[in-house]
Amino acid sequence: QVQLVESGGGLVQAGGSLRLSCAASGRTFSSYAMGWFRQAPGKEREFAAGISSTGRNTDYADSVKGRFTISRDNAKNTVYLQMNSLKPEDTAVYYCAQSARSYIYNQREVTAYNYWGQGTQVTVSS
């Protein structure tokens, strides 16, 4: 059974930074791509960032490109999301997810991921 546990969310002022972490257990972490999604109240869950199994390739939604950085440490079974220059529109519950594949190309759909964390709240005040 795969478990994904997010941490690092909180309340921050616009322009500030947060670093989210997601610790994984249950199957070979280094074999699978990982993604971060977010869901604001009343909106659908959307892709924010993804990283391939080796960490060599990444993908970002246009709304976060240049401000967010995804990374992973396969020795620690952990994926990170560094969020800088935060905006009020970044307010959402952020979810970590594990893909069924090792690559990140064309892996922006929710259905491409078969394991999910419980989510962590990020609130950006103006």
C-alpha positions as CSV (number, residue, x, y, z in Angstrom):
1,Q,0.0,0.0,0.0
2,V,1.4,3.4,-1.1
3,Q,1.3,6.2,1.4
4,L,2.0,9.8,0.5
5,V,2.1,12.4,3.3
6,E,2.4,16.1,2.5
7,S,3.7,18.8,4.9
8,G,4.8,22.4,4.7
9,G,1.6,24.2,4.0
10,G,0.4,27.3,5.9
11,L,-0.5,31.0,5.7
12,V,1.9,33.3,3.9
13,Q,1.7,36.9,2.6
14,A,1.7,37.6,-1.1
15,G,5.3,37.6,-2.4
16,G,6.4,35.1,0.2
17,S,7.6,31.5,-0.1
18,L,6.7,28.1,1.1
19,R,8.3,24.7,0.6
20,L,6.0,21.6,0.5
21,S,7.3,18.1,1.1
22,C,5.8,14.8,0.3
23,A,7.1,11.6,1.9
24,A,6.3,8.4,0.1
25,S,6.3,4.8,1.3
26,G,5.0,1.5,0.0
27,R,6.7,0.8,-3.3
28,T,9.9,1.7,-5.2
29,F,9.7,5.5,-5.1
30,S,12.5,6.0,-7.6
31,S,10.6,4.1,-10.3
32,Y,7.7,6.5,-10.7
33,A,7.1,10.1,-11.7
34,M,5.5,12.4,-9.1
35,G,3.2,15.3,-9.4
36,W,1.8,18.2,-7.4
37,F,-1.8,19.2,-8.0
38,R,-3.9,21.9,-6.4
39,Q,-7.6,22.5,-5.8
40,A,-9.1,25.8,-4.9
41,P,-12.6,26.0,-3.4
42,G,-15.3,25.5,-6.0
43,K,-12.7,24.6,-8.7
44,E,-11.4,21.3,-10.2
45,R,-8.2,19.8,-9.2
46,E,-5.4,21.1,-11.5
47,F,-1.9,20.1,-12.3
48,A,0.8,22.4,-11.0
49,A,4.1,20.5,-11.5
50,G,5.6,17.1,-12.3
51,I,8.9,15.4,-12.2
52,S,10.1,12.2,-13.8
53,S,11.3,9.2,-11.8
54,T,15.0,10.2,-12.1
55,G,14.4,13.9,-11.6
56,R,15.9,14.7,-15.0
57,N,12.7,16.0,-16.5
58,T,10.1,18.4,-15.1
59,D,6.9,20.0,-16.2
60,Y,5.0,23.0,-15.0
61,A,1.6,24.6,-15.5
62,D,1.9,28.0,-17.1
63,S,0.4,29.6,-14.0
64,V,3.4,28.6,-11.8
65,K,6.2,28.4,-14.3
66,G,9.1,30.6,-13.1
67,R,7.9,30.7,-9.6
68,F,7.6,27.1,-8.5
69,T,10.3,24.4,-8.6
70,I,9.7,20.7,-8.2
71,S,12.5,18.4,-7.1
72,R,12.9,15.0,-5.6
73,D,15.4,13.1,-3.4
74,N,15.1,9.4,-4.2
75,A,17.3,8.4,-1.3
76,K,14.8,10.0,1.1
77,N,11.7,9.0,-0.9
78,T,10.6,12.6,-0.9
79,V,9.4,15.1,-3.5
80,Y,9.4,18.8,-2.9
81,L,7.6,21.9,-4.2
82,Q,9.4,25.2,-3.7
83,M,6.9,28.0,-4.1
84,N,8.2,31.5,-4.5
85,S,6.5,34.9,-5.3
86,L,3.3,33.5,-4.0
87,K,0.0,35.1,-5.1
88,P,-3.4,35.1,-3.6
89,E,-4.6,33.0,-6.5
90,D,-2.2,30.2,-5.4
91,T,-4.4,29.6,-2.4
92,A,-5.6,26.0,-2.6
93,V,-5.2,22.6,-1.1
94,Y,-2.0,21.1,-2.6
95,Y,-1.8,17.3,-3.3
96,C,1.1,15.1,-4.0
97,A,0.5,12.3,-6.4
98,Q,2.4,9.3,-7.7
99,S,2.1,8.4,-11.4
100,A,1.8,4.9,-12.8
101,R,4.7,5.7,-15.2
102,S,8.3,6.8,-14.9
103,Y,8.1,9.7,-17.4
104,I,6.4,13.1,-16.9
105,Y,5.7,13.8,-20.6
106,N,1.9,14.4,-21.1
107,Q,1.1,13.5,-17.5
108,R,-1.0,16.4,-16.5
109,E,-4.3,14.6,-16.1
110,V,-5.6,13.5,-12.7
111,T,-6.3,10.1,-14.1
112,A,-2.5,9.6,-14.9
113,Y,-1.9,9.3,-11.1
114,N,-3.0,6.3,-9.1
115,Y,-1.9,7.3,-5.5
116,W,-2.7,10.6,-3.7
117,G,-1.8,12.2,-0.5
118,Q,-4.3,13.8,1.9
119,G,-3.4,17.4,0.9
120,T,-2.0,20.4,2.7
121,Q,-3.6,23.8,2.8
122,V,-1.7,26.8,1.3
123,T,-3.3,30.2,2.0
124,V,-1.8,33.4,0.5
125,S,-3.0,36.7,1.9
126,S,-3.0,39.9,-0.1
